[in-house]
Amino acid sequence: MIAADLAPGLRDGFPWHRPEVGHPALGTPDAWWDALRPLLVKAYVGAGVDSGLAARAARGVRAHYVDATRWAVFPDSVAALEELAAAGWVHVVVSNHVPELDGLIRGLGLHGHFAAVVNSSLVGWEKPHRRIFEAALDRAGRPERVWMVGDNPVADIAGAQAVGVSGILDADHGNHRKRPPGDPPKGL
């Protein structure tokens, strides 16, 4: 089985597919993954996997997905973060992602580059909803100058602009990777 087999079953049902609906009750990793498990089972079954095996596979997704060794840092990321930090910029991650994003950032050796990680799965609101951006602004100390850099014109740029934050669309990183529908970016 390849990722493309699962793609049809993952096109809808993740919290980030309905950013207008909050999910503060899913604010712990266990609650978030428990809520997601039926979608994963359905995707496996839709790809032709026996329902018993699909249930076992869905339970294993979390461990595989949050394994930092399965992720890669873009070659230019660290240099860009360091150059901007040297110029006085403070970096805050704002992401629609799994609850373990902070651990992934640590596992990839990037934690020292970010003052905070604001993660939709823990905040309870997905980009482009204004509440995740407000949470990020609060965590950043409401700085005078703020920019949102992202690869999605709606979730990142329009969402930031809705709270008065200017955006920079990183079309290169957003368009050259292929990923299954419903899957957040795998590069940090």
C-alpha positions as CSV (number, residue, x, y, z in Angstrom):
1,M,0.0,0.0,0.0
2,I,1.2,3.5,-0.8
3,A,0.1,6.9,0.5
4,A,-1.9,7.5,-2.7
5,D,-4.2,4.6,-1.7
6,L,-5.1,6.3,1.5
7,A,-5.4,9.8,0.0
8,P,-9.1,9.6,-0.9
9,G,-10.0,8.8,2.7
10,L,-7.9,11.6,4.1
11,R,-9.4,14.5,2.1
12,D,-11.8,15.5,4.8
13,G,-12.2,15.0,8.5
14,F,-9.0,16.5,10.0
15,P,-9.6,19.5,12.3
16,W,-7.8,21.7,9.8
17,H,-10.5,20.9,7.2
18,R,-13.0,22.9,9.3
19,P,-11.1,25.9,10.7
20,E,-14.3,27.7,11.6
21,V,-15.1,25.0,14.2
22,G,-13.1,25.1,17.4
23,H,-12.0,21.9,19.1
24,P,-10.8,22.9,22.6
25,A,-12.0,19.5,24.0
26,L,-9.2,17.9,21.9
27,G,-6.5,19.8,23.7
28,T,-4.5,16.8,24.8
29,P,-2.5,14.5,22.6
30,D,-4.6,11.4,23.6
31,A,-7.9,13.2,23.0
32,W,-6.7,14.5,19.6
33,W,-5.5,11.2,18.4
34,D,-8.5,9.3,19.8
35,A,-10.8,11.7,17.8
36,L,-8.8,11.1,14.7
37,R,-8.6,7.3,14.8
38,P,-12.0,6.7,13.2
39,L,-10.9,8.8,10.2
40,L,-7.7,6.8,9.9
41,V,-9.6,3.5,10.1
42,K,-12.0,4.6,7.4
43,A,-9.1,5.6,5.1
44,Y,-7.4,2.2,5.5
45,V,-10.7,0.4,4.9
46,G,-11.4,2.6,1.9
47,A,-8.0,1.5,0.5
48,G,-9.0,-2.1,0.8
49,V,-7.5,-3.0,4.2
50,D,-9.4,-5.5,6.4
51,S,-11.2,-3.6,9.2
52,G,-9.3,-5.5,12.0
53,L,-6.0,-4.7,10.4
54,A,-7.2,-1.2,9.7
55,A,-7.9,-0.6,13.4
56,R,-4.5,-1.9,14.4
57,A,-2.8,0.2,11.7
58,A,-4.7,3.3,12.8
59,R,-3.4,2.8,16.3
60,G,0.1,2.8,15.0
61,V,0.0,6.0,13.0
62,R,0.7,8.2,15.9
63,A,4.0,6.6,16.8
64,H,5.2,6.6,13.2
65,Y,4.0,10.2,12.5
66,V,5.7,11.8,15.6
67,D,9.0,10.0,15.0
68,A,11.4,12.9,14.2
69,T,13.7,10.5,12.2
70,R,10.9,10.3,9.6
71,W,11.1,14.1,9.0
72,A,13.6,16.4,7.3
73,V,14.6,20.0,7.8
74,F,14.9,21.9,4.6
75,P,18.5,22.7,3.8
76,D,18.0,26.5,3.9
77,S,15.9,26.6,7.1
78,V,18.5,26.9,9.8
79,A,20.6,29.4,7.9
80,A,17.5,31.6,7.3
81,L,16.4,31.3,11.0
82,E,19.9,32.2,12.2
83,E,20.3,35.2,9.8
84,L,16.9,36.6,10.8
85,A,17.7,36.1,14.5
86,A,21.0,37.9,14.1
87,A,19.0,40.8,12.7
88,G,16.8,40.9,15.8
89,W,13.8,38.8,14.7
90,V,12.1,36.4,17.1
91,H,10.6,33.3,15.6
92,V,7.3,31.7,16.7
93,V,5.9,28.6,15.0
94,V,2.1,28.9,14.2
95,S,1.0,25.6,12.7
96,N,-2.0,23.4,12.0
97,H,-0.4,20.2,13.2
98,V,-0.4,17.2,15.5
99,P,-0.1,17.7,19.3
100,E,3.5,16.5,19.3
101,L,4.8,19.3,17.1
102,D,6.9,20.7,19.9
103,G,8.6,17.3,20.3
104,L,9.2,17.0,16.6
105,I,10.9,20.4,16.6
106,R,13.1,19.3,19.5
107,G,13.9,16.0,17.8
108,L,15.0,17.8,14.7
109,G,17.3,20.1,16.7
110,L,15.3,23.2,15.9
111,H,13.9,24.1,19.3
112,G,16.6,26.7,20.0
113,H,15.4,28.7,17.0
114,F,11.9,29.4,18.3
115,A,10.6,31.4,21.2
116,A,7.3,29.6,21.1
117,V,5.3,27.0,19.3
118,V,1.6,27.7,18.8
119,N,-0.1,24.5,17.6
120,S,-3.7,24.3,16.5
121,S,-4.2,20.9,18.0
122,L,-3.4,22.3,21.5
123,V,-4.9,25.8,21.0
124,G,-8.2,24.3,19.7
125,W,-8.4,26.5,16.6
126,E,-7.0,25.9,13.2
127,K,-5.5,28.5,10.8
128,P,-6.9,30.7,9.3
129,H,-9.2,31.2,12.4
130,R,-8.2,34.4,14.1
131,R,-8.0,32.7,17.5
132,I,-4.8,30.8,16.7
133,F,-3.2,34.0,15.4
134,E,-4.3,35.9,18.5
135,A,-2.8,33.1,20.7
136,A,0.5,33.4,18.7
137,L,0.5,37.2,19.1
138,D,0.0,36.7,22.9
139,R,2.8,34.2,23.1
140,A,5.1,36.5,21.2
141,G,4.3,39.4,23.6
142,R,2.4,41.4,21.0
143,P,5.4,42.8,19.2
144,E,5.1,46.0,17.2
145,R,6.4,44.4,13.9
146,V,5.1,40.9,13.0
147,W,5.2,38.9,9.8
148,M,3.6,35.6,9.0
149,V,5.6,33.4,6.6
150,G,3.7,30.5,5.3
151,D,3.0,28.3,2.3
152,N,-0.8,28.6,2.2
153,P,-2.5,31.8,0.9
154,V,-5.7,31.2,2.9
155,A,-4.6,29.5,6.1
156,D,-1.4,31.5,6.5
157,I,-1.6,34.8,4.7
158,A,-5.3,35.6,4.8
159,G,-5.6,34.3,8.4
160,A,-2.7,36.5,9.5
161,Q,-4.1,39.5,7.6
162,A,-7.4,39.1,9.4
163,V,-5.7,40.1,12.7
164,G,-3.6,42.8,11.1
165,V,-0.4,40.8,10.5
166,S,1.3,41.1,7.1
167,G,2.1,37.9,5.3
168,I,4.8,36.5,3.1
169,L,3.8,33.5,0.9
170,D,6.6,31.0,0.5
171,A,5.4,29.6,-2.8
172,D,8.6,27.6,-3.4
173,H,8.3,25.4,-0.3
174,G,4.5,25.2,-0.6
175,N,4.4,24.0,-4.2
176,H,7.4,21.7,-4.8
177,R,6.5,19.0,-2.3
178,K,3.9,16.4,-2.9
179,R,1.9,15.2,0.2
180,P,-1.3,13.3,0.7
181,P,-4.4,15.4,1.1
182,G,-5.1,16.2,4.7
183,D,-1.4,15.8,5.6
184,P,0.3,18.8,7.1
185,P,3.7,19.6,5.7
186,K,6.5,17.2,6.6
187,G,9.3,19.7,6.4
188,L,10.1,22.2,9.0
